[in-house]
Amino acid sequence: MTHQALGAGVERGGSVGLVETRSVRLFTEERPFVLASGETLGPLDVAYETYGTLAPDASNAFVVCHALTGDAHAAGHHGDPEHVGWWDTMIGPGKPVDTNRLFVVSSNLLGGCKGTTGPSSPDPRSDRPYGLRFPLTTMSDLVEVQRALLRHLGVRRLQGAIGGSLGGMQVLQWELDHPGEIDDAVLVCASARLTAQNIALSAVARASIMKDEHWAGGDYYGSGSRPDVGLSVARMLAHITYVSEEALQTKFGREQRGDGRPTFGIDFEVESYLEHQGQKFLERFDANTYLYLSRVMDYFDPFADEAAAIRRLLDSRTRWLLVSFDSDWRFPTSHSTQIARVLRAAGRDVTHREISSPWGHDSFLLPVAEYLDLVDDFLGGR
């Protein structure tokens, strides 16, 4: 059995084609980035991609915020048209985030491992990778680094922003920190507060990394050994939460490999699928980045003081679209409903739709027609 994506659907629009990931140093040791904690970080590099053309008055800028294991490469390809960016279904000419009219910016998050400064980057104090000496960050820190990138690109205000999962959390934090800076905000499969179950799942994933014999307290860089077993198990666990029971049952059921005699190896096709997902993840992700970004999600709680959050949003004119999926059990519809309730209490223009999809949390990355039509109508209706 092949290990293709679980979802299926019909593609639309065109491709942005060949793209390049660029890098820029936004902060230096002499002029460092100041985190919400008061700690400083410099130098700070950011990897990013842009699609489309910035208008002369910079009025058509649009930001894409990536999820936990995403990166700057959201659309187009790096030389092989068969291997496209992680949100190529959403971004491109004639697609919901239409690069014929929008200038789209996608960057790798602070703490990342695909070109933006993070735990695997050299610490200027020692020239060794930071490891766990990298400062803990907040959702506001992730947003402020992206805002610094936009200023570098000549952008001060956004026609829109979109994010799924952790990406949607960033968009929400952005608007709370800088009300009205975004005209149209799209949150997909997002949450304003992780449940105990969500925190527990992330805790197990982190434990699998930190208990790996090769984790070495986060200082595994250059040792010749990495916590690959722990990271692959973390990915396998997380991947189960990203898909629905229906999707796994439809694709794999109880189909077996081999002669049907029980072993403690890979006896079922679903086991083979998860093993593949775990191994593939090792090619592109850093274990410490997983720890840092998952912890940012755990502590995100922007409505802890709901009255204060509402006051901050009263003068905003941002339009909101919230999308959830009926099979998403990681961030179910109740999470979006809670966000919508607070935004409406602040008098905001909010549309919330639950979309039927069998693919679970990962539906936001897949060509689900009703979902893409909804985003297209919302962004095209301004």
Secondary structure, DSSP 8 states (H G I E B T S, - for coil): -----S------S----B---EEEEEE-SSS-EE-TTS-EE-SEEEEEEEES---TTSTTEEEEE--TT--S--SSBSS-TTSB-TTTTTEETTSSEETTT-EEEEE--TT-SSSS--TTSB-TTTSSB-GGGS----HHHHHHHHHHHHHHTT--SEEEEEEETHHHHHHHHHHHHSTTSEEEEEEES--SS--HHHHHHHHHHHHHHHTSTT-GGG--TTSS---HHHHHHHHHHHHHHHS-HHHHHHHTTT-B-TTS---SS--BHHHHHHHHHHHHHTTT--HHHHHHHHHHHHH--TTTTHHHHHHHHTT---EEEEEEETT--SS-HHHHHHHHHHHHHTT-EEEEEEE--TTGGGGGGS--HHHHHHHHHHHHT-
